[in-house]
Amino acid sequence: MKLVLITCIEEFEKEVKKILNLSGVKTFSYQSVKGYKNAADNELNTWFATDAIGTDSLLFTVFAAHECIVDLYAKAEAFNRKQESLSHIHIATIALEKFN
């Protein structure tokens, strides 16, 4: 079991929900967040579009089995390759040592 955090701009809400469904994710939650970028760090420079103005974004929280995560990454990467804008779907996974 892993914890998956997904960020995207609000305009990608339907696409992320579709990707989650097609990847076999059964449950998730999400909320609106404001994304900011304080520096041009190479690893984080595309997570949010600008540094001065907050970007209306979404944060999805997912608890999923490993099998779902492999497919989730593949579908998000395929979606991102098709994007002409700088915005992408970003995913981070965290291994869970223990849960109830």
MODELLER restraints for C-alpha pairs under 7 A, 6 or more apart:
rsr = mdl.restraints
at = mdl.atoms
rsr.add(forms.Gaussian(group=physical.xy_distance, feature=features.Distance(at['CA:1:A'], at['CA:63:A']), mean=6.70, stdev=0.5))
rsr.add(forms.Gaussian(group=physical.xy_distance, feature=features.Distance(at['CA:1:A'], at['CA:64:A']), mean=5.57, stdev=0.5))
rsr.add(forms.Gaussian(group=physical.xy_distance, feature=features.Distance(at['CA:1:A'], at['CA:65:A']), mean=4.66, stdev=0.5))
rsr.add(forms.Gaussian(group=physical.xy_distance, feature=features.Distance(at['CA:1:A'], at['CA:66:A']), mean=6.31, stdev=0.5))
rsr.add(forms.Gaussian(group=physical.xy_distance, feature=features.Distance(at['CA:1:A'], at['CA:95:A']), mean=6.93, stdev=0.5))
rsr.add(forms.Gaussian(group=physical.xy_distance, feature=features.Distance(at['CA:1:A'], at['CA:96:A']), mean=6.26, stdev=0.5))
rsr.add(forms.Gaussian(group=physical.xy_distance, feature=features.Distance(at['CA:2:A'], at['CA:63:A']), mean=5.70, stdev=0.5))
rsr.add(forms.Gaussian(group=physical.xy_distance, feature=features.Distance(at['CA:2:A'], at['CA:64:A']), mean=5.54, stdev=0.5))
rsr.add(forms.Gaussian(group=physical.xy_distance, feature=features.Distance(at['CA:2:A'], at['CA:65:A']), mean=6.32, stdev=0.5))
rsr.add(forms.Gaussian(group=physical.xy_distance, feature=features.Distance(at['CA:2:A'], at['CA:66:A']), mean=6.90, stdev=0.5))
rsr.add(forms.Gaussian(group=physical.xy_distance, feature=features.Distance(at['CA:2:A'], at['CA:93:A']), mean=6.48, stdev=0.5))
rsr.add(forms.Gaussian(group=physical.xy_distance, feature=features.Distance(at['CA:2:A'], at['CA:94:A']), mean=5.65, stdev=0.5))
rsr.add(forms.Gaussian(group=physical.xy_distance, feature=features.Distance(at['CA:2:A'], at['CA:95:A']), mean=4.75, stdev=0.5))
rsr.add(forms.Gaussian(group=physical.xy_distance, feature=features.Distance(at['CA:2:A'], at['CA:96:A']), mean=5.43, stdev=0.5))
rsr.add(forms.Gaussian(group=physical.xy_distance, feature=features.Distance(at['CA:3:A'], at['CA:62:A']), mean=5.78, stdev=0.5))
rsr.add(forms.Gaussian(group=physical.xy_distance, feature=features.Distance(at['CA:3:A'], at['CA:63:A']), mean=4.75, stdev=0.5))
rsr.add(forms.Gaussian(group=physical.xy_distance, feature=features.Distance(at['CA:3:A'], at['CA:64:A']), mean=6.63, stdev=0.5))
rsr.add(forms.Gaussian(group=physical.xy_distance, feature=features.Distance(at['CA:3:A'], at['CA:93:A']), mean=5.67, stdev=0.5))
rsr.add(forms.Gaussian(group=physical.xy_distance, feature=features.Distance(at['CA:3:A'], at['CA:94:A']), mean=5.06, stdev=0.5))
rsr.add(forms.Gaussian(group=physical.xy_distance, feature=features.Distance(at['CA:3:A'], at['CA:95:A']), mean=6.41, stdev=0.5))
rsr.add(forms.Gaussian(group=physical.xy_distance, feature=features.Distance(at['CA:3:A'], at['CA:96:A']), mean=6.73, stdev=0.5))
rsr.add(forms.Gaussian(group=physical.xy_distance, feature=features.Distance(at['CA:4:A'], at['CA:61:A']), mean=5.93, stdev=0.5))
rsr.add(forms.Gaussian(group=physical.xy_distance, feature=features.Distance(at['CA:4:A'], at['CA:62:A']), mean=4.94, stdev=0.5))
rsr.add(forms.Gaussian(group=physical.xy_distance, feature=features.Distance(at['CA:4:A'], at['CA:63:A']), mean=6.20, stdev=0.5))
rsr.add(forms.Gaussian(group=physical.xy_distance, feature=features.Distance(at['CA:4:A'], at['CA:91:A']), mean=6.87, stdev=0.5))
rsr.add(forms.Gaussian(group=physical.xy_distance, feature=features.Distance(at['CA:4:A'], at['CA:92:A']), mean=5.77, stdev=0.5))
rsr.add(forms.Gaussian(group=physical.xy_distance, feature=features.Distance(at['CA:4:A'], at['CA:93:A']), mean=4.47, stdev=0.5))
rsr.add(forms.Gaussian(group=physical.xy_distance, feature=features.Distance(at['CA:4:A'], at['CA:94:A']), mean=6.36, stdev=0.5))
rsr.add(forms.Gaussian(group=physical.xy_distance, feature=features.Distance(at['CA:5:A'], at['CA:59:A']), mean=6.83, stdev=0.5))
rsr.add(forms.Gaussian(group=physical.xy_distance, feature=features.Distance(at['CA:5:A'], at['CA:60:A']), mean=5.71, stdev=0.5))
rsr.add(forms.Gaussian(group=physical.xy_distance, feature=features.Distance(at['CA:5:A'], at['CA:61:A']), mean=5.06, stdev=0.5))
rsr.add(forms.Gaussian(group=physical.xy_distance, feature=features.Distance(at['CA:5:A'], at['CA:62:A']), mean=6.51, stdev=0.5))
rsr.add(forms.Gaussian(group=physical.xy_distance, feature=features.Distance(at['CA:5:A'], at['CA:91:A']), mean=5.72, stdev=0.5))
rsr.add(forms.Gaussian(group=physical.xy_distance, feature=features.Distance(at['CA:5:A'], at['CA:92:A']), mean=5.22, stdev=0.5))
rsr.add(forms.Gaussian(group=physical.xy_distance, feature=features.Distance(at['CA:5:A'], at['CA:93:A']), mean=6.32, stdev=0.5))
rsr.add(forms.Gaussian(group=physical.xy_distance, feature=features.Distance(at['CA:6:A'], at['CA:59:A']), mean=5.62, stdev=0.5))
rsr.add(forms.Gaussian(group=physical.xy_distance, feature=features.Distance(at['CA:6:A'], at['CA:60:A']), mean=4.92, stdev=0.5))
rsr.add(forms.Gaussian(group=physical.xy_distance, feature=features.Distance(at['CA:6:A'], at['CA:61:A']), mean=6.70, stdev=0.5))
rsr.add(forms.Gaussian(group=physical.xy_distance, feature=features.Distance(at['CA:6:A'], at['CA:89:A']), mean=6.96, stdev=0.5))
rsr.add(forms.Gaussian(group=physical.xy_distance, feature=features.Distance(at['CA:6:A'], at['CA:90:A']), mean=5.51, stdev=0.5))
rsr.add(forms.Gaussian(group=physical.xy_distance, feature=features.Distance(at['CA:6:A'], at['CA:91:A']), mean=4.52, stdev=0.5))
rsr.add(forms.Gaussian(group=physical.xy_distance, feature=features.Distance(at['CA:6:A'], at['CA:92:A']), mean=6.52, stdev=0.5))
rsr.add(forms.Gaussian(group=physical.xy_distance, feature=features.Distance(at['CA:7:A'], at['CA:57:A']), mean=6.86, stdev=0.5))
rsr.add(forms.Gaussian(group=physical.xy_distance, feature=features.Distance(at['CA:7:A'], at['CA:58:A']), mean=5.56, stdev=0.5))
rsr.add(forms.Gaussian(group=physical.xy_distance, feature=features.Distance(at['CA:7:A'], at['CA:59:A']), mean=4.73, stdev=0.5))
rsr.add(forms.Gaussian(group=physical.xy_distance, feature=features.Distance(at['CA:7:A'], at['CA:60:A']), mean=6.42, stdev=0.5))
rsr.add(forms.Gaussian(group=physical.xy_distance, feature=features.Distance(at['CA:7:A'], at['CA:89:A']), mean=6.03, stdev=0.5))
rsr.add(forms.Gaussian(group=physical.xy_distance, feature=features.Distance(at['CA:7:A'], at['CA:90:A']), mean=5.22, stdev=0.5))
rsr.add(forms.Gaussian(group=physical.xy_distance, feature=features.Distance(at['CA:7:A'], at['CA:91:A']), mean=6.65, stdev=0.5))
rsr.add(forms.Gaussian(group=physical.xy_distance, feature=features.Distance(at['CA:8:A'], at['CA:57:A']), mean=5.55, stdev=0.5))
rsr.add(forms.Gaussian(group=physical.xy_distance, feature=features.Distance(at['CA:8:A'], at['CA:58:A']), mean=5.49, stdev=0.5))
rsr.add(forms.Gaussian(group=physical.xy_distance, feature=features.Distance(at['CA:8:A'], at['CA:88:A']), mean=6.32, stdev=0.5))
rsr.add(forms.Gaussian(group=physical.xy_distance, feature=features.Distance(at['CA:8:A'], at['CA:89:A']), mean=4.87, stdev=0.5))
rsr.add(forms.Gaussian(group=physical.xy_distance, feature=features.Distance(at['CA:8:A'], at['CA:90:A']), mean=6.39, stdev=0.5))
rsr.add(forms.Gaussian(group=physical.xy_distance, feature=features.Distance(at['CA:9:A'], at['CA:56:A']), mean=6.10, stdev=0.5))
rsr.add(forms.Gaussian(group=physical.xy_distance, feature=features.Distance(at['CA:9:A'], at['CA:57:A']), mean=4.17, stdev=0.5))
rsr.add(forms.Gaussian(group=physical.xy_distance, feature=features.Distance(at['CA:9:A'], at['CA:58:A']), mean=6.04, stdev=0.5))
rsr.add(forms.Gaussian(group=physical.xy_distance, feature=features.Distance(at['CA:10:A'], at['CA:56:A']), mean=6.07, stdev=0.5))
rsr.add(forms.Gaussian(group=physical.xy_distance, feature=features.Distance(at['CA:10:A'], at['CA:57:A']), mean=4.93, stdev=0.5))
rsr.add(forms.Gaussian(group=physical.xy_distance, feature=features.Distance(at['CA:10:A'], at['CA:58:A']), mean=5.76, stdev=0.5))
rsr.add(forms.Gaussian(group=physical.xy_distance, feature=features.Distance(at['CA:19:A'], at['CA:72:A']), mean=6.61, stdev=0.5))
rsr.add(forms.Gaussian(group=physical.xy_distance, feature=features.Distance(at['CA:19:A'], at['CA:75:A']), mean=6.34, stdev=0.5))
rsr.add(forms.Gaussian(group=physical.xy_distance, feature=features.Distance(at['CA:20:A'], at['CA:72:A']), mean=6.61, stdev=0.5))
rsr.add(forms.Gaussian(group=physical.xy_distance, feature=features.Distance(at['CA:23:A'], at['CA:68:A']), mean=5.39, stdev=0.5))
rsr.add(forms.Gaussian(group=physical.xy_distance, feature=features.Distance(at['CA:23:A'], at['CA:71:A']), mean=5.41, stdev=0.5))
rsr.add(forms.Gaussian(group=physical.xy_distance, feature=features.Distance(at['CA:23:A'], at['CA:72:A']), mean=5.31, stdev=0.5))
rsr.add(forms.Gaussian(group=physical.xy_distance, feature=features.Distance(at['CA:24:A'], at['CA:68:A']), mean=5.68, stdev=0.5))
rsr.add(forms.Gaussian(group=physical.xy_distance, feature=features.Distance(at['CA:25:A'], at['CA:64:A']), mean=6.38, stdev=0.5))
rsr.add(forms.Gaussian(group=physical.xy_distance, feature=features.Distance(at['CA:25:A'], at['CA:68:A']), mean=6.36, stdev=0.5))
rsr.add(forms.Gaussian(group=physical.xy_distance, feature=features.Distance(at['CA:27:A'], at['CA:62:A']), mean=6.90, stdev=0.5))
rsr.add(forms.Gaussian(group=physical.xy_distance, feature=features.Distance(at['CA:28:A'], at['CA:60:A']), mean=6.91, stdev=0.5))
rsr.add(forms.Gaussian(group=physical.xy_distance, feature=features.Distance(at['CA:28:A'], at['CA:61:A']), mean=5.76, stdev=0.5))
rsr.add(forms.Gaussian(group=physical.xy_distance, feature=features.Distance(at['CA:28:A'], at['CA:62:A']), mean=4.71, stdev=0.5))
rsr.add(forms.Gaussian(group=physical.xy_distance, feature=features.Distance(at['CA:29:A'], at['CA:60:A']), mean=5.68, stdev=0.5))
rsr.add(forms.Gaussian(group=physical.xy_distance, feature=features.Distance(at['CA:29:A'], at['CA:61:A']), mean=5.29, stdev=0.5))
rsr.add(forms.Gaussian(group=physical.xy_distance, feature=features.Distance(at['CA:29:A'], at['CA:62:A']), mean=6.70, stdev=0.5))
rsr.add(forms.Gaussian(group=physical.xy_distance, feature=features.Distance(at['CA:30:A'], at['CA:58:A']), mean=6.62, stdev=0.5))
rsr.add(forms.Gaussian(group=physical.xy_distance, feature=features.Distance(at['CA:30:A'], at['CA:59:A']), mean=5.38, stdev=0.5))
rsr.add(forms.Gaussian(group=physical.xy_distance, feature=features.Distance(at['CA:30:A'], at['CA:60:A']), mean=4.14, stdev=0.5))
rsr.add(forms.Gaussian(group=physical.xy_distance, feature=features.Distance(at['CA:30:A'], at['CA:61:A']), mean=5.99, stdev=0.5))
rsr.add(forms.Gaussian(group=physical.xy_distance, feature=features.Distance(at['CA:31:A'], at['CA:58:A']), mean=5.62, stdev=0.5))
rsr.add(forms.Gaussian(group=physical.xy_distance, feature=features.Distance(at['CA:31:A'], at['CA:59:A']), mean=5.50, stdev=0.5))
rsr.add(forms.Gaussian(group=physical.xy_distance, feature=features.Distance(at['CA:31:A'], at['CA:60:A']), mean=6.71, stdev=0.5))
rsr.add(forms.Gaussian(group=physical.xy_distance, feature=features.Distance(at['CA:32:A'], at['CA:57:A']), mean=5.87, stdev=0.5))
rsr.add(forms.Gaussian(group=physical.xy_distance, feature=features.Distance(at['CA:32:A'], at['CA:58:A']), mean=4.63, stdev=0.5))
rsr.add(forms.Gaussian(group=physical.xy_distance, feature=features.Distance(at['CA:32:A'], at['CA:59:A']), mean=6.45, stdev=0.5))
rsr.add(forms.Gaussian(group=physical.xy_distance, feature=features.Distance(at['CA:33:A'], at['CA:56:A']), mean=6.32, stdev=0.5))
rsr.add(forms.Gaussian(group=physical.xy_distance, feature=features.Distance(at['CA:33:A'], at['CA:57:A']), mean=5.20, stdev=0.5))
rsr.add(forms.Gaussian(group=physical.xy_distance, feature=features.Distance(at['CA:33:A'], at['CA:58:A']), mean=5.51, stdev=0.5))
rsr.add(forms.Gaussian(group=physical.xy_distance, feature=features.Distance(at['CA:33:A'], at['CA:59:A']), mean=6.55, stdev=0.5))
rsr.add(forms.Gaussian(group=physical.xy_distance, feature=features.Distance(at['CA:34:A'], at['CA:54:A']), mean=5.31, stdev=0.5))
rsr.add(forms.Gaussian(group=physical.xy_distance, feature=features.Distance(at['CA:34:A'], at['CA:55:A']), mean=5.34, stdev=0.5))
rsr.add(forms.Gaussian(group=physical.xy_distance, feature=features.Distance(at['CA:34:A'], at['CA:56:A']), mean=5.10, stdev=0.5))
rsr.add(forms.Gaussian(group=physical.xy_distance, feature=features.Distance(at['CA:34:A'], at['CA:57:A']), mean=5.71, stdev=0.5))
rsr.add(forms.Gaussian(group=physical.xy_distance, feature=features.Distance(at['CA:35:A'], at['CA:48:A']), mean=5.74, stdev=0.5))
rsr.add(forms.Gaussian(group=physical.xy_distance, feature=features.Distance(at['CA:35:A'], at['CA:54:A']), mean=5.28, stdev=0.5))
rsr.add(forms.Gaussian(group=physical.xy_distance, feature=features.Distance(at['CA:35:A'], at['CA:55:A']), mean=4.82, stdev=0.5))
rsr.add(forms.Gaussian(group=physical.xy_distance, feature=features.Distance(at['CA:35:A'], at['CA:56:A']), mean=6.53, stdev=0.5))
rsr.add(forms.Gaussian(group=physical.xy_distance, feature=features.Distance(at['CA:35:A'], at['CA:57:A']), mean=6.14, stdev=0.5))
rsr.add(forms.Gaussian(group=physical.xy_distance, feature=features.Distance(at['CA:36:A'], at['CA:48:A']), mean=6.03, stdev=0.5))
rsr.add(forms.Gaussian(group=physical.xy_distance, feature=features.Distance(at['CA:36:A'], at['CA:50:A']), mean=6.71, stdev=0.5))
rsr.add(forms.Gaussian(group=physical.xy_distance, feature=features.Distance(at['CA:36:A'], at['CA:51:A']), mean=5.58, stdev=0.5))
rsr.add(forms.Gaussian(group=physical.xy_distance, feature=features.Distance(at['CA:36:A'], at['CA:54:A']), mean=5.23, stdev=0.5))
rsr.add(forms.Gaussian(group=physical.xy_distance, feature=features.Distance(at['CA:36:A'], at['CA:55:A']), mean=6.60, stdev=0.5))
rsr.add(forms.Gaussian(group=physical.xy_distance, feature=features.Distance(at['CA:37:A'], at['CA:48:A']), mean=5.98, stdev=0.5))
rsr.add(forms.Gaussian(group=physical.xy_distance, feature=features.Distance(at['CA:37:A'], at['CA:50:A']), mean=6.04, stdev=0.5))
rsr.add(forms.Gaussian(group=physical.xy_distance, feature=features.Distance(at['CA:37:A'], at['CA:51:A']), mean=4.33, stdev=0.5))
rsr.add(forms.Gaussian(group=physical.xy_distance, feature=features.Distance(at['CA:38:A'], at['CA:51:A']), mean=5.40, stdev=0.5))
rsr.add(forms.Gaussian(group=physical.xy_distance, feature=features.Distance(at['CA:46:A'], at['CA:86:A']), mean=7.00, stdev=0.5))
rsr.add(forms.Gaussian(group=physical.xy_distance, feature=features.Distance(at['CA:47:A'], at['CA:90:A']), mean=6.88, stdev=0.5))
rsr.add(forms.Gaussian(group=physical.xy_distance, feature=features.Distance(at['CA:48:A'], at['CA:55:A']), mean=6.72, stdev=0.5))
rsr.add(forms.Gaussian(group=physical.xy_distance, feature=features.Distance(at['CA:49:A'], at['CA:55:A']), mean=6.90, stdev=0.5))
rsr.add(forms.Gaussian(group=physical.xy_distance, feature=features.Distance(at['CA:49:A'], at['CA:87:A']), mean=6.86, stdev=0.5))
rsr.add(forms.Gaussian(group=physical.xy_distance, feature=features.Distance(at['CA:76:A'], at['CA:89:A']), mean=6.32, stdev=0.5))
rsr.add(forms.Gaussian(group=physical.xy_distance, feature=features.Distance(at['CA:80:A'], at['CA:88:A']), mean=5.45, stdev=0.5))
rsr.add(forms.Gaussian(group=physical.xy_distance, feature=features.Distance(at['CA:80:A'], at['CA:89:A']), mean=6.54, stdev=0.5))
